[in-house]
Amino acid sequence: MKIILIEDIDSLGQSGDVIEVKDGYARNYLIPRGAARPATPGNIQLAERLKQQKQTRLEREKKEVEEFAAKISSVSCTISVKVGHDDKLYGAVTAAHIADALKREGIEVDKRNVVLEEPIKNLGVYTISIHLRPDVTAKVKVWVVKE
């Protein structure tokens, strides 16, 4: 039976796709749950509209994320840490510290999006990547200074 997916299903496809599934799977599972519709000419037109709406929504979201990335890239933040003799840090600067410093600058970023190969253990200036989407990355300059 040919059906049109209304929502994304990992094992079958994306919303708006026209696919072939077994009759029982479509009649007993997908259609009653509202995940799919039979592939009639009217539903195919609906599927095309859904795909267009999804594409414009994704483009709009990507544009907003790119603008946010530009805002992040224009900011630099300073993190004050306690140091011992020879300017050795007590502990390390982690992604959570960087996320908190950005929050103080007015930029809300989840610490899981901050990419550090390893925690920062020395004073200095670092350029840190922040992944906002799989295809959008922002760079922020972080100054690690002693208190």
VOPAGU-2260 file (C-alpha; in pm, 1 decimal, decimal comma):
REM VOPAGU-2260
SITE   aa  ch    i         X         Y         Z
SITE  MET   A    0       0,0       0,0       0,0
SITE  LYS   A    1     130,1     345,0     -86,4
SITE  ILE   A    2     114,5     595,8     196,0
SITE  ILE   A    3     230,9     948,2     269,9
SITE  LEU   A    4     411,9    1004,3     597,9
SITE  ILE   A    5     270,9    1288,8     804,4
SITE  GLU   A    6     547,7    1276,7    1066,3
SITE  ASP   A    7     908,9    1162,0    1066,3
SITE  ILE   A    8     954,4     791,7    1140,3
SITE  ASP   A    9    1313,0     672,5    1179,0
SITE  SER   A   10    1272,3     335,4    1010,3
SITE  LEU   A   11    1057,1     464,6     720,2
SITE  GLY   A   12    1138,1     823,1     623,3
SITE  GLN   A   13    1066,7    1191,8     664,4
SITE  SER   A   14     728,8    1364,5     667,3
SITE  GLY   A   15     594,4    1416,6     317,2
SITE  ASP   A   16     763,3    1105,5     173,3
SITE  VAL   A   17     550,5     871,7     -37,2
SITE  ILE   A   18     647,4     514,5      49,4
SITE  GLU   A   19     526,3     159,1       1,2
SITE  VAL   A   20     447,8     -46,8     314,5
SITE  LYS   A   21     252,2    -362,3     385,9
SITE  ASP   A   22    -124,7    -316,5     396,4
SITE  GLY   A   23    -166,6    -431,7     756,8
SITE  TYR   A   24     111,0    -204,9     886,8
SITE  ALA   A   25     -50,5      95,0     720,0
SITE  ARG   A   26    -413,6      15,2     812,7
SITE  ASN   A   27    -353,6    -106,7    1166,8
SITE  TYR   A   28     -64,7     107,6    1288,7
SITE  LEU   A   29      37,8     412,8    1083,1
SITE  ILE   A   30    -298,5     551,6     968,9
SITE  PRO   A   31    -486,3     513,9    1302,9
SITE  ARG   A   32    -203,7     688,8    1489,4
SITE  GLY   A   33    -204,6     980,1    1243,8
SITE  ALA   A   34     151,7     912,7    1129,4
SITE  ALA   A   35      49,2     848,9     767,5
SITE  ARG   A   36    -232,4     886,3     515,4
SITE  PRO   A   37    -321,3     683,3     206,9
SITE  ALA   A   38    -152,4     810,7    -110,3
SITE  THR   A   39    -452,3     965,2    -286,4
SITE  PRO   A   40    -407,3    1255,7    -530,2
SITE  GLY   A   41    -539,5    1502,5    -269,2
SITE  ASN   A   42    -307,0    1366,5      -1,6
SITE  ILE   A   43     -10,8    1382,7    -239,9
SITE  GLN   A   44     -78,2    1755,0    -285,5
SITE  LEU   A   45     -99,4    1786,5      93,6
SITE  ALA   A   46     235,8    1609,6     122,2
SITE  GLU   A   47     395,3    1854,3    -121,7
SITE  ARG   A   48     263,4    2147,1      82,4
SITE  LEU   A   49     398,5    1986,3     401,0
SITE  LYS   A   50     741,3    1945,6     242,3
SITE  GLN   A   51     744,2    2309,1     128,5
SITE  GLN   A   52     638,5    2431,4     472,7
SITE  LYS   A   53     903,0    2217,9     639,5
SITE  GLN   A   54    1171,4    2344,2     400,4
SITE  THR   A   55    1083,5    2711,4     458,5
SITE  ARG   A   56    1074,1    2652,3     836,5
SITE  LEU   A   57    1418,8    2487,5     827,1
SITE  GLU   A   58    1560,7    2772,9     618,0
SITE  ARG   A   59    1416,6    3031,3     858,3
SITE  GLU   A   60    1556,1    2844,9    1160,5
SITE  LYS   A   61    1898,8    2817,2     997,3
SITE  LYS   A   62    1900,1    3191,4     923,5
SITE  GLU   A   63    1811,7    3268,9    1286,4
SITE  VAL   A   64    2085,1    3036,8    1412,9
SITE  GLU   A   65    2340,4    3196,3    1177,6
SITE  GLU   A   66    2245,3    3542,1    1310,1
SITE  PHE   A   67    2286,8    3409,3    1666,1
SITE  ALA   A   68    2627,9    3265,9    1568,7
SITE  ALA   A   69    2733,6    3606,9    1438,8
SITE  LYS   A   70    2624,9    3762,7    1768,6
SITE  ILE   A   71    2826,2    3504,1    1962,8
SITE  SER   A   72    3133,7    3558,3    1745,8
SITE  SER   A   73    3127,9    3931,2    1816,7
SITE  VAL   A   74    3152,8    3871,6    2193,3
SITE  SER   A   75    3458,2    3788,5    2399,9
SITE  CYS   A   76    3432,5    3683,4    2760,5
SITE  THR   A   77    3672,1    3688,8    3053,5
SITE  ILE   A   78    3700,2    3415,2    3312,2
SITE  SER   A   79    3885,6    3496,6    3634,8
SITE  VAL   A   80    4044,9    3199,2    3806,1
SITE  LYS   A   81    4253,7    3144,8    4116,2
SITE  VAL   A   82    4615,9    3064,9    4047,3
SITE  GLY   A   83    4903,5    2943,5    4257,5
SITE  HIS   A   84    5269,8    3025,1    4221,5
SITE  ASP   A   85    5407,8    3005,8    3866,8
SITE  ASP   A   86    5056,0    3100,8    3743,5
SITE  LYS   A   87    4922,6    2744,7    3769,1
SITE  LEU   A   88    4543,9    2719,4    3781,8
SITE  TYR   A   89    4364,0    2556,7    4070,0
SITE  GLY   A   90    4144,5    2315,9    3874,3
SITE  ALA   A   91    4054,3    2391,5    3513,7
SITE  VAL   A   92    3820,2    2599,4    3300,8
SITE  THR   A   93    3547,5    2373,9    3161,5
SITE  ALA   A   94    3259,8    2408,7    2916,9
SITE  ALA   A   95    3028,3    2493,1    3207,6
SITE  HIS   A   96    3250,1    2789,0    3305,7
SITE  ILE   A   97    3246,8    2917,9    2948,2
SITE  ALA   A   98    2867,5    2879,9    2925,2
SITE  ASP   A   99    2829,5    3075,6    3252,5
SITE  ALA   A  100    3061,3    3350,3    3126,3
SITE  LEU   A  101    2857,9    3379,7    2807,1
SITE  LYS   A  102    2539,3    3393,9    3014,7
SITE  ARG   A  103    2683,0    3693,5    3202,7
SITE  GLU   A  104    2737,5    3858,0    2861,6
SITE  GLY   A  105    2369,4    3802,1    2779,3
SITE  ILE   A  106    2409,3    3498,4    2553,3
SITE  GLU   A  107    2234,0    3178,4    2655,2
SITE  VAL   A  108    2431,1    2869,7    2542,5
SITE  ASP   A  109    2405,0    2513,2    2667,3
SITE  LYS   A  110    2731,5    2377,2    2806,4
SITE  ARG   A  111    2696,4    2067,5    2585,5
SITE  ASN   A  112    2731,5    2290,8    2278,1
SITE  VAL   A  113    3068,7    2428,9    2393,6
SITE  VAL   A  114    3344,2    2224,1    2230,4
SITE  LEU   A  115    3664,6    2176,2    2427,2
SITE  GLU   A  116    3913,6    1905,7    2333,1
SITE  GLU   A  117    4032,6    1917,6    2693,3
SITE  PRO   A  118    3976,5    2155,9    2985,5
SITE  ILE   A  119    4179,8    2477,0    2986,8
SITE  LYS   A  120    4456,9    2459,3    3247,1
SITE  ASN   A  121    4666,1    2767,2    3163,0
SITE  LEU   A  122    4616,8    3141,8    3153,8
SITE  GLY   A  123    4577,3    3299,3    2812,1
SITE  VAL   A  124    4343,2    3374,0    2525,0
SITE  TYR   A  125    4156,3    3085,5    2362,9
SITE  THR   A  126    3922,4    3060,5    2065,6
SITE  ILE   A  127    3643,9    2818,9    2152,4
SITE  SER   A  128    3395,2    2661,0    1910,1
SITE  ILE   A  129    3027,2    2650,1    1992,3
SITE  HIS   A  130    2813,3    2410,6    1786,1
SITE  LEU   A  131    2464,8    2552,1    1746,2
SITE  ARG   A  132    2350,6    2312,0    1471,2
SITE  PRO   A  133    2529,7    2041,1    1276,5
SITE  ASP   A  134    2603,5    2290,5     999,5
SITE  VAL   A  135    2648,8    2610,7    1208,1
SITE  THR   A  136    2944,5    2672,7    1439,8
SITE  ALA   A  137    3034,4    2996,1    1618,2
SITE  LYS   A  138    3374,6    3096,1    1755,5
SITE  VAL   A  139    3408,7    3292,0    2077,8
SITE  LYS   A  140    3723,3    3440,1    2227,7
SITE  VAL   A  141    3777,0    3346,7    2592,2
SITE  TRP   A  142    4028,5    3526,9    2812,8
SITE  VAL   A  143    4148,4    3324,7    3112,2
SITE  VAL   A  144    4300,7    3567,2    3366,9
SITE  LYS   A  145    4402,0    3543,0    3729,1
SITE  GLU   A  146    4191,8    3693,8    4005,0
